[in-house]
């Protein structure tokens, strides 16, 4: 299979041990395979999704391996098109490196031992080295979000627990990316690369800098990540819900524990001061008068309304201690 032994540290893997077809009707299994393939295809368009080189050997039903069901069409049966699509997508995935020192051969999930959960073992191994890996699971499973996995690193028989992220649908990956800022202590020089990945509907002005806050990067980072999450996930929706009425939008967003608002009428009446809210980005000028406040009198993040010039995205334009009012 392509990619075997190349040593690349993947961020997403398919959990082959999650393919449990027992008790599923043909119609249900076909639907689940379609759902899984939809997610795998969507993720693969944006990121490498790796598989174990032995994934076809995983047992998916009593006396049945994935190869038997997906390639050969044996029972439990699924629709041919759904089977072949899953096979095609899985075969296109690179395989993660099996030649890793101390890679465990068994892992426990919620106290239950899994002896053939190769990709979970890989995710646990990478996590031990502070390189978190998200596991795509077959949608019949209930595993979602951060779940403790326990394994031995080979030096002792003692099991060590590490939290590993599990997802079923592609949008859940945003939670994984955002968690890495804290879990991997993302440094300042890498912040905006991570932010573009975590908040795809936001655009970040080149002039942004944590040095413009009154506070260190370590003090400001997690608050900024939380604010960006609310703006990304809820700002445009709140504007549409309340027809852009500022006080209603402010109240709607306030339930997330953040103070987000546009400039006051007094500030907006001063053209020279409002010009401080204008941000040049790729030859265009955008007004960023909406802002989030960390404290009443200092530390602001200014952003625009959703912009047609940016494909409906929102420009994060200014990090600042405080602008004139």
N, C-alpha and C positions, 0 to 999 in steps of 0.2 A: 504493500500500500504506500502511497506517496507520503513523504515526510518522515518516515520511521527513522528514529535515531538521530534526528537533526539537532536535538538539544534545545529547540526554541521553547521559551517560557510562554505557553498559551494562557489566555485569560478566560476562555470558555471551552468547556469540554462536554461531550455527551455522556451522561451516566447510563451506560449499557445495562447496569443491574436494575434499572427502574422499569425495563420492558417486561412487565408481568401481564401476560395475555390470558391467564387462567380465568375461566368463568365468563369470558366475553363472547357475546354473539358475533356472528360475522358482520352484521351491520354496525354494531358498536365498535368493534375492532377497526373496521374500515374508517369510521369517523375519527377515531382517536389517532390513527396513523396520518390521516389528512391534517388534523390539528397539529400534530407534532411536526410534520413536514412543512406546514406553513410557517411555524416558528423557526425551525432550523433554516429554512430558505431566507427568511427575513434577517435573521442574525448573520448568516453567512455573507449577505450582501454588504455588510458593514465591517465585520470582524472575522478573523480566522476562528473556526470552531473545530477543535481537534477531537479525535476519537481514539480509543484504544486499538492497537493493531489486532487485538483478539476479539473485537466486539461481536463478530458473528458467532463466536463460541459461547456467548452468554445464554444461560437457560431462561427461556421466556414462558415455558409451561412444562408440565411434567413430561420428562423424556423428550423434550423438544428444545432445540437451540434456535437462536434467531435465524441462522442460515436455513434451517429446515422450513421455517414458516415464511420468511420473507423472500428467499430465493427459490425454494422448491414448491411453495404453495401448500405445504402440509398443514394439518390441523394444529391449533385452531385457525380456521380459515379467515382470510381477509380479501377484500376486493383486489383484483389483479393490478389495476392502475394505481391504487393506493400503495400496494406493496412495492411495486417497481419504482415509484417515485421516491419512497423512503430509501430504498436501496441506492438509487442514483445519487441522492443527496448525501447519504452517508459515505458512499464510495469517493465522492469528491473531497471529503474532509481530509486534512492532513492528520497524521497520527503523532501523538506525543511520544517523547523519548522514553523508552523503557529502561535504558541503561543509566539509572540514577542511583547513586550510592545511598543505601538505607531505605529505598522505596519499599513500603510495607506490602504484604500480599493479602492482608485482611484488614477490615475496618469495621467498627461498630457504629451503628446508627440507632439512637434511642435504645441502647442496650442490646440490640439484636446484631449478631455477627454476620458479616457479608464476606464470603471467601472469594468470590469472583467479581468483586466490585472494583475493577482495575482503575477506572477513571476517578472514582472517589478516593482511592489511595493516592493517585497522582495529585488531586486537588489538596488532600491533606498534606502531602509532602511539600508542595509548593507553599502552602499557607504557613507551615512551620518555618519557612525561610522568608516570611513576610512578603510573599508574592501571591496575593489572593486569586483564586480561580472560581468562576461561577459554573455550576453544573446544570445543564439542561436535562430535565427529567421528562419521562413519558407521562402524558397528562392523566393517566389512571392513578398516579401516585398523589399523596397529599402533601408531599414535602414542598415547602415554600419558604423563601427568605433564608435568614442565617440560622443554621442548624449545627449543633456540635457533632463532630465526628471524632472517634477515638481510635488510635492506632499506636503501634510501637515503632520507634525509629531504628530499631535493630540493636541499639546499645544495651538495652535492658528489656525485660518482658513487661515492664510497666506501661500501661496505656496512657497516652497523653491526648487530651481533648483540644480540638481546634474548631472554630466556627467556620463553616463553609457555606457559601451562598447557593441556594437552589432556586431555579425558576422554571416556569412552564410557558409563559407568554413573553414575547420580546419586550414589551414596554417595561416589564419588571427589571430589566437590566439597568435602567437609570438609577434605581435604588442601590444597586451594586456599585456602579461607578462613583456615586456620591459618597458612599461609605468609605471609599478608599482614601479620601482626604485625611480622615482621622486615623483609620486602621493602619495605613502605611505611612502616616505622617508626611504627606506630600510636601516637598519643599517649595519655597516661594518661586524659584525659577521654573518649576514645572506646573504651577497652579493653572495657568490659562490653557495649557494643553489638556489638562484634566477637565477644566470647566467646559471647553468646547465639546468634549465627548459626553459630559454629564448633562449638559443643557443645550441640546441641538437647536432649539427654537430661539436661542439668544445669540446675539452678535456682540463681540467684545472689542471696544475701541482700542487701537494700538497704544493710546496715551495712558491707559489705566496702569496704576501702580499702587501697591500697598504702602509705599513710602509717603503717599499723600494723606494718609490717615494720621490721626493723633493716637498712635498705638502701634505696637509691633505686629508683624505678620502673624506670629503665634497667637497674639491676643485677638486678632481680627478675623482670621481665616474661617473658623467654624461659623461665626455669625454671618459672614458673607455667603458661605455655602448655603446656609439655611434661607437667607433672603433670596438668593438666586433661585432656589427651589420653589419658593412661593411665587415669585414673578413668572418663572417658566411654566409652572403647572396651573396657575389660577388667575393671573392678571387679565389676560385677554378674555377669559370666560366671565370674570366679574364685570369687565367693561360692557360686554354684550348683554349680560343679565340685567344690568342697571342702566342701560342706554348711556353709558359714559358719565352718569351723574357722580361727581367726585366724592361727595360725602357718603353716598351709598356704597360706592366701590371701596372707599376707605374702611367703612364698617364691615363689609364683606370680607376683606382681607385681614382685618384685625383679629378675626377668630383664629388665625394661625399664630397669634402672639407677636406680630410685628407691626410697627408703626409705619405705614406706607401712605403717602399722600402727595398731591400736586402742590405747587407753590401757592401761597396765600394771595388773595386779590391785591393786597398792598404791594407785595413783591412783583406781581405780574404787571402792575401799573408803571413800573420803572424799566423802560427799554434797555438802558445801559446795564442794569443789573441782570435782567433776563438774558442778555447776550452771553453772560457767563455760563448759562445752561446750554449753549449751542456747542455741538461737537462735530468736528469735521471727520468724516470717515469715507475713504475711497472716493474723494472728489465730491461728496455730497455733505450737506450740513443738516444735522438733526437736532431738534430741541429736546432736551432731557430734563423736563421740569418735575416729573414724578420722581420721588425719592423715598428711600427707606432710611430711618434714623436709628442708629444704635443707642444713642443717648440724646437727651433733649437738645443739647447745645453743641454736640460735636459728633463727627463721623457719619457721613452720608454716602449712599450709593444712588446716583442719579441715572434714570433710564427713560427711554422714549416710549411713546405709544406704539402699538404694533404698526409696522411700516410696510406699505405696499412696495416701496423701493428696496426693501430687504426681504421680499417674498412673504410678508406678513410677520416677520420676526421682530423682536424687540432689541434695540441697541442698548447695551449697558455702557454708558458713556463716561461717567465720572466717578472716581473714588476721591473723597475729599474730607478734610476736617470739617469745614463749613464754608459755604459761599456767602457772599454779601446778600442781604435781604432789604 
